[in-house]
Each structure stands twice: as structure tokens, then as C-alpha cells.
């Protein structure tokens, strides 16, 4: 990307909550719902909504299971999600580099 073009950023990732989720998961193999909720500092319902959007677009894999009688939801970035996040960061860095030269 050779120009400052904010339209090149992935709108799905660019939401604050989804960006935070992607950032948390980028450094981990996987994390459970509660861990992500606590790191992102959001409500269960809000996180669920954002996770659904990421899952529907293939950016995360969600596994639901029971440990004893307790439901556990494990979330991981998919290969597609890791690539999309890396591309998002590269485009953002490119924008920041190009913006710095124009002042």
C-alpha cells in the first residue's frame, strides 16, 4: 500500500472490542470466554455478539464443551484470522509510516 488509505483497514477487526479480542488471541493458542471477557473488560452479552461476528467470518474457532457440569467456551484465532490480523497490523503500520512523512 503506497498511500494513506484508511479504507484498506478491515472493518470487521477495526471495532474496538473485536480488535481487543484479536490482540488477546494473537499471543495465545486459545483462551476461554471468561479470560477474554476479563482482559477486554466487557460484558458477556457484548463479547458474545462480537465473537459471533468473528466466528461467522471465519476469524476465530469456537469450541464449547462441559467440564463436569460447567460449560466452557474455548476460542482460538483460525489461520484465516491470524492472516487477517497480521494484514490489519501491516496496513496500520503502513498508514502510520506514510502519515508521519507528510507532516
N, C-alpha and C positions, 0 to 999 in steps of 0.2 A: 504494500500500500504506500503510495508516494505522496498522498495529500491528507490533510486533516479532514477526515470524513467520519463524523460520529455515527452515520448510518451504517457503517461497517460493523458496529458492535452488535452482538447477539442480544436481541431484546429479551429473550427468554432468560438469559443469565443476568441481564442488567438490572433486574429488580433487586432491591437491597436484600431481601430475605433469601431469594434464590442465589444471589451472589455469595452471601454468607454461607449458605449450605454447601455450595460448590467448593468454597475455600476450605471449609472444615473437612470435607470429604477428600479433598485433593491430597492431603497429607496422611490419609489413613487407608487401610484396606477396606474397612467398613466401620459403621458406628450404629448404635441403637438410637431409636427415636428420642428417648429421654436425653441422651448425651447431646444430640444435635439441638434439641429444643433449649437445653440449658446454655449451650455455647452461643446460640443465635439470639437467645433472650426473647422468645416469642411464645405465643400461646399454642396449645395443642392444635386447636382448630386452624389457626393461621398457618402453622407449619404443615399440617396435613394438606391444606389447599395448595401450597407451593410445591410440596413433594409430589402431589398428583400431577401437576403440570410438568415437572421434570421427568417423572416416570412415563407419562403419556408421550413425551417426545424422545424417549429412549436415552435420556442423560443419566438416569440412575436405575439401579436394580433394587427392588424391594422384596425382602423375604419375611414372611410372617410365620411365626411358629409359637408353640407354647413351651415354657419351661416350668414343669409342674403344672399348675393351673394358671400361671401368669402369662398373658400374651406378650410376646417380644417382637418388635419390628426392627429388622436389621436393614440398613441402607448402605449401598456402595455406589460409587461412580462406575458407570459402564465404560467400555472402551470408547464409545461414541461421546460420552460425557467428558471423559478425560481429554479427548481431542478437541472438543468444543471449548472447554475451559482454557486449554493451552492456546488455542487460536484467539480466544477473547483477550487473554493477557497479552499476547503478542500484538494484537491490534491496538490495545490500550497503550502499551509501551510505545508503539509507533506514533500514535497520536500525541503522546506526551513529548516525544523527541522532536516531532515536527512543530508542535506548538511552542517549544522552548526556543527554536531558531527564529521565530517570527517576531520576537519582542525587541 
